[in-house]
Structure formats: C-alpha cells, structure tokens
Amino acid sequence: MPELPEVETTRRGIAPHIEGKKVQRVIVRQGKLRWPVSPEISSLLPNLCISRVRRRAKYLLLETEAGTLIIHLGMSGSLRIVNADSPLEKHEHIDIIFSDNSCLRYKDPRRFGCLLWTSAPIQQHKLIQHLGPEPLSADFEIDDFYRKAKLRKTPIKNLIMDGKVVVGVGNIYACEALFAAAIHPQRAANNISRKRLEKLLNEIKKVLTLAIKQGGTTLKDFVNSEGKPGYFQQTLNVYGRSKQPCHVCNSPIKQVMIAQRSSFYCSHCQH
C-alpha cells in the first residue's frame, strides 16, 4: 500500500504539471472504487483550474476555487502524467484532461482507492476532520505525543499507526522507526519514558524524511508519477527481513503479528 512517503512523492511529481492548469474534461471508465467516484468530478471539475496540490495524511488534495478533489491511492493505486492520446494501460480507470491535452491518469488494479469531491472546507470532510498531526510538521511534538502515550496501554506500534495520534506512519515506517529508536513494537505505550518517546518521535521524522528523499518504498505495486519504483527498500533494517541477520548485532530478525499486521524487530536491539 502506498504510504505517506509514496503519496508525498506522487504529490511532488504531479504538482508542477497540473497546478495552474484548467481542466477540460474528465473521463471515468470505472467508477466503482472503494466508494463510488463522485459524479461532481465529471460535472463540476471541467473548466476549473487546479490552484494547488496538497497532501493530508495519505490523501492527495487537488484544490480549485469551487471545491477540492480528494484522491486516495488505496492498496495499489498510482497517478501518472501522460498525453491524453496515450494508449491506455490495464486498470487505468480515470483521466483528468487539461486544456493543453496533458492528462492526469489514475490507475488502480484492486480498485480500493477513491476520488471524492467536496465543496465544503476540506477540514470538515469526514475523512479529514479527525486526523492527527502531520509527522513532519511542528504540530507533532513531544508534549502532545507523551500525553497521548500515557493514556494508552496499547502496543507502541499500534499507537504510532493510529491516525488520530499522528498521520501517515504506516507499517513499514513504524517498524523502521521503532528499530531506530530501540523500542520493542509490543511494548505498552504508557510504559515508555518521555526520553525514549522523544527519541521515537525524532526517528519517525528521520525515517519518513529519508524515504521521501529516496522516492518511497518499492514492495509490490508502488510506482511514482513517472511510473518509476521507489528505492527506500534498499535501506530497510527490519521490515521484510524475518530470520535475516540484524545489521547492528547480527541476531536474526523476528516477525510477529500485531493488530493483524506483520511486525519485524530485533529482540536484542529493541526492548
């Protein structure tokens, strides 16, 4: 699944090609995604200009003067910039075509993403209104993080993957940040000192920043807006490395299920 770095990489890839451009028409070849594609995309978006492309958590926000198009890439979705006349690839469901004949093309083999329209302020939308702070912003800070952790007995990995606590820390990056902070993923959140939580907060920021710089993580499906894979997988320390030697201590990496997700850790380095 595309996580925050993949979505941010996509945002940076498409923004220079569509910001300031007027939408000429929209083609919806398959509207049955996670939720039905908003009909307003076809009726209202044409003749509007994309003023800005933002990201909130794992949602891409294409802003116009009349409303916002919310895009989520789901499990396997991707966006690419092509000429509107370019031949279609399999599972390319939606085209947003601009006045210069360039096209933002949405591909989603599993159809678990979404394209939704809202005319209301974006912060009021049900998918956005309850989200926690962005992990790379100043709003994600130790006082609030420590307070929330002290209230929860849940495993720390669950806490940092809770979008109401902090957004966008998906499974891969949660495993990697916990390893960097030397914290066992099953350790109770309320049983971790402020100093160690501050270390974890900083490692979350570092891991996500590095992943964005390297273009995201290639596992199965992710490609960026140019159709190229990400490269952060080359630097993974624990994720997907079950039974392989730890890069630090040479102990075998262990795998455990936490909240129905595979979690990877070093039992020697993390406690």
C-alpha positions as CSV (number, residue, x, y, z in Angstrom):
1,M,0.0,0.0,0.0
2,P,1.3,3.5,-0.8
3,E,2.2,5.1,2.5
4,L,2.9,8.8,3.3
5,P,6.3,8.9,1.5
6,E,4.9,7.4,-1.6
7,V,1.9,9.8,-1.6
8,E,4.2,12.8,-1.0
9,T,6.5,11.6,-3.8
10,T,3.4,11.4,-6.0
11,R,2.3,14.9,-5.0
12,R,5.7,16.4,-5.8
13,G,5.7,14.6,-9.1
14,I,2.3,15.7,-10.3
15,A,2.0,19.2,-8.8
16,P,4.3,21.0,-11.3
17,H,2.4,19.5,-14.2
18,I,-1.2,20.4,-13.1
19,E,-1.1,23.4,-10.8
20,G,-2.5,26.5,-12.6
21,K,-4.0,24.4,-15.4
22,K,-7.6,24.3,-16.4
23,V,-9.5,21.0,-16.6
24,Q,-11.0,20.5,-20.0
25,R,-12.9,17.2,-19.3
26,V,-12.9,14.1,-17.2
27,I,-13.3,10.5,-18.4
28,V,-14.5,7.9,-15.8
29,R,-14.1,4.4,-17.3
30,Q,-14.7,2.7,-14.0
31,G,-16.4,4.5,-11.2
32,K,-16.8,1.6,-8.7
33,L,-13.8,2.1,-6.4
34,R,-13.7,1.8,-2.6
35,W,-16.6,4.3,-2.7
36,P,-18.4,5.4,-5.9
37,V,-16.5,8.1,-7.8
38,S,-18.2,11.4,-7.0
39,P,-20.3,12.5,-10.0
40,E,-19.3,16.1,-9.4
41,I,-15.8,15.2,-10.8
42,S,-17.4,14.9,-14.3
43,S,-19.9,17.7,-13.9
44,L,-18.1,20.4,-11.9
45,L,-14.4,19.9,-12.4
46,P,-14.3,20.7,-16.1
47,N,-13.5,24.4,-16.7
48,L,-12.0,24.8,-13.2
49,C,-8.3,25.4,-12.5
50,I,-6.2,23.3,-10.2
51,S,-4.9,26.1,-7.9
52,R,-2.8,23.8,-5.6
53,V,-2.0,20.2,-4.9
54,R,-1.6,19.4,-1.2
55,R,-1.3,16.2,0.9
56,R,-3.1,15.5,4.2
57,A,-2.0,12.1,5.6
58,K,-2.3,9.7,2.7
59,Y,-4.9,11.8,0.8
60,L,-4.0,14.0,-2.2
61,L,-6.0,17.2,-2.3
62,L,-6.5,18.9,-5.7
63,E,-7.8,22.3,-4.8
64,T,-9.9,24.6,-7.0
65,E,-11.9,27.7,-6.4
66,A,-15.1,25.7,-6.2
67,G,-14.0,22.7,-4.1
68,T,-11.5,20.0,-3.6
69,L,-10.9,16.7,-5.3
70,I,-9.8,14.1,-2.7
71,I,-7.7,11.2,-4.0
72,H,-6.6,8.1,-2.1
73,L,-4.4,5.6,-3.8
74,G,-5.8,2.6,-1.8
75,M,-3.8,-0.6,-1.9
76,S,-2.3,-0.3,-5.4
77,G,-3.3,3.0,-7.0
78,S,-1.0,5.3,-8.9
79,L,-1.1,8.5,-10.9
80,R,0.9,9.5,-13.9
81,I,1.1,12.4,-16.2
82,V,0.6,11.4,-19.9
83,N,-0.6,12.9,-23.1
84,A,-4.4,12.5,-23.3
85,D,-4.0,10.5,-26.5
86,S,-1.5,8.0,-25.0
87,P,-2.7,4.3,-25.2
88,L,-4.4,3.1,-22.1
89,E,-2.7,0.5,-19.8
90,K,-4.7,-2.1,-18.0
91,H,-6.7,-0.8,-14.9
92,E,-6.4,2.9,-15.9
93,H,-9.8,4.0,-14.7
94,I,-9.9,7.8,-14.8
95,D,-8.5,10.6,-16.9
96,I,-8.4,14.3,-15.9
97,I,-7.6,16.0,-19.1
98,F,-6.3,19.6,-19.2
99,S,-6.6,22.3,-21.8
100,D,-3.1,21.6,-23.1
101,N,-4.1,18.0,-23.7
102,S,-2.0,16.7,-20.8
103,C,-3.7,14.2,-18.6
104,L,-3.6,13.0,-15.0
105,R,-4.3,9.3,-15.3
106,Y,-5.5,7.2,-12.4
107,K,-4.6,3.5,-12.3
108,D,-5.9,1.1,-9.6
109,P,-5.8,-2.7,-10.2
110,R,-7.5,-3.5,-6.9
111,R,-9.9,-0.6,-7.1
112,F,-9.6,0.2,-3.4
113,G,-8.7,3.9,-3.8
114,C,-11.1,6.8,-4.1
115,L,-11.8,10.0,-5.9
116,L,-14.3,12.2,-4.0
117,W,-15.4,15.8,-4.3
118,T,-16.2,18.2,-1.6
119,S,-17.4,21.8,-1.9
120,A,-17.1,22.4,1.9
121,P,-13.9,23.4,3.7
122,I,-11.6,20.3,3.5
123,Q,-11.0,20.2,7.2
124,Q,-14.8,19.5,7.7
125,H,-14.8,16.4,5.5
126,K,-15.4,13.1,7.4
127,L,-12.2,11.6,6.1
128,I,-10.1,14.6,7.2
129,Q,-11.7,16.1,10.3
130,H,-10.4,13.6,12.9
131,L,-6.9,13.2,11.6
132,G,-3.9,13.8,13.9
133,P,-0.9,16.0,13.2
134,E,1.4,15.6,10.2
135,P,4.5,13.7,11.3
136,L,6.9,16.1,9.6
137,S,5.2,19.2,11.0
138,A,5.9,21.2,14.2
139,D,2.5,20.0,15.4
140,F,3.9,16.5,16.0
141,E,5.7,17.4,19.2
142,I,6.7,15.5,22.4
143,D,4.3,17.1,24.9
144,D,1.2,16.0,23.0
145,F,2.7,12.7,22.0
146,Y,3.8,11.9,25.5
147,R,0.3,12.8,26.9
148,K,-1.4,10.5,24.4
149,A,1.0,7.7,25.1
150,K,0.5,7.8,28.8
151,L,-3.3,7.3,28.3
152,R,-2.8,4.1,26.3
153,K,-1.8,0.6,27.2
154,T,-1.8,-0.5,23.6
155,P,1.5,-1.7,22.0
156,I,3.5,1.3,20.9
157,K,3.4,0.2,17.3
158,N,-0.4,0.5,17.3
159,L,-0.2,3.9,18.8
160,I,2.1,5.4,16.2
161,M,-0.1,3.9,13.4
162,D,-3.2,5.5,14.9
163,G,-4.1,8.3,12.6
164,K,-5.7,10.3,15.4
165,V,-2.3,10.3,17.2
166,V,-0.1,11.0,14.1
167,V,-1.0,10.5,10.5
168,G,0.9,8.6,7.8
169,V,3.1,6.3,9.8
170,G,2.3,3.0,8.0
171,N,3.5,-0.5,8.8
172,I,6.9,-0.3,7.0
173,Y,7.9,3.0,8.6
174,A,6.6,2.1,12.0
175,C,8.8,-1.0,12.1
176,E,11.8,1.0,10.9
177,A,11.3,3.9,13.3
178,L,10.9,1.6,16.3
179,F,14.1,-0.2,15.4
180,A,16.0,3.1,15.1
181,A,14.6,4.1,18.5
182,A,15.5,0.7,20.0
183,I,11.9,0.2,21.2
184,H,10.2,-3.2,21.0
185,P,7.0,-2.9,19.0
186,Q,4.9,-4.7,21.6
187,R,5.9,-2.6,24.5
188,A,3.0,-0.8,26.1
189,A,2.8,2.8,25.1
190,N,2.2,4.0,28.7
191,N,5.3,2.2,29.9
192,I,7.8,4.1,27.8
193,S,9.7,7.1,29.2
194,R,9.4,10.6,27.8
195,K,13.0,10.5,26.8
196,R,12.5,7.3,24.8
197,L,9.3,8.6,23.2
198,E,11.1,11.7,22.1
199,K,13.7,9.6,20.5
200,L,11.0,7.7,18.7
201,L,9.3,10.9,17.6
202,N,12.6,12.1,16.1
203,E,13.2,8.7,14.4
204,I,9.8,8.8,12.8
205,K,10.6,12.2,11.3
206,K,14.0,10.9,10.1
207,V,12.7,7.7,8.6
208,L,9.9,9.4,6.7
209,T,12.2,12.3,5.5
210,L,14.7,9.8,4.2
211,A,12.0,7.7,2.5
212,I,10.6,10.8,0.8
213,K,14.1,11.8,-0.4
214,Q,14.6,8.3,-1.9
215,G,11.3,8.2,-3.5
216,G,9.2,5.8,-1.4
217,T,9.4,2.1,-0.9
218,T,9.1,-0.5,-3.6
219,L,7.4,-3.7,-2.4
220,K,4.8,-4.9,-4.9
221,D,2.8,-2.1,-6.6
222,F,4.1,1.3,-5.9
223,V,5.4,3.5,-8.7
224,N,5.6,7.3,-8.6
225,S,4.0,9.7,-11.0
226,E,6.7,8.9,-13.7
227,G,6.0,5.2,-13.5
228,K,9.3,4.6,-11.6
229,P,9.6,2.5,-8.4
230,G,10.7,3.8,-5.1
231,Y,14.1,3.0,-3.6
232,F,13.8,3.1,0.2
233,Q,13.6,-0.7,0.3
234,Q,17.3,-0.8,-0.2
235,T,17.9,0.7,3.2
236,L,15.3,-1.3,5.3
237,N,16.7,-2.6,8.5
238,V,14.0,-4.9,9.7
239,Y,10.8,-4.8,7.6
240,G,10.5,-7.9,5.5
241,R,13.8,-9.3,6.8
242,S,12.5,-12.1,9.0
243,K,15.3,-14.6,10.1
244,Q,17.9,-12.4,8.4
245,P,20.8,-11.1,10.5
246,C,20.3,-7.7,12.2
247,H,22.6,-5.1,10.6
248,V,23.7,-4.0,14.1
249,C,24.1,-7.1,16.2
250,N,23.8,-10.0,13.8
251,S,20.9,-11.5,15.7
252,P,18.1,-12.9,13.5
253,I,15.2,-10.5,12.8
254,K,12.0,-11.8,14.3
255,Q,8.4,-11.5,12.9
256,V,5.2,-11.2,15.0
257,M,1.6,-10.3,14.2
258,I,0.4,-7.1,16.0
259,A,-3.1,-6.0,15.2
260,Q,-3.2,-8.3,12.2
261,R,-0.1,-6.8,10.7
262,S,3.3,-8.4,10.3
263,S,5.8,-6.6,12.5
264,F,9.6,-7.1,12.3
265,Y,12.1,-6.3,15.0
266,C,15.4,-7.3,16.6
267,S,14.9,-8.9,20.0
268,H,18.4,-7.9,21.0
269,C,18.4,-4.3,19.9
270,Q,14.8,-3.5,20.8
271,H,13.4,-3.6,24.3
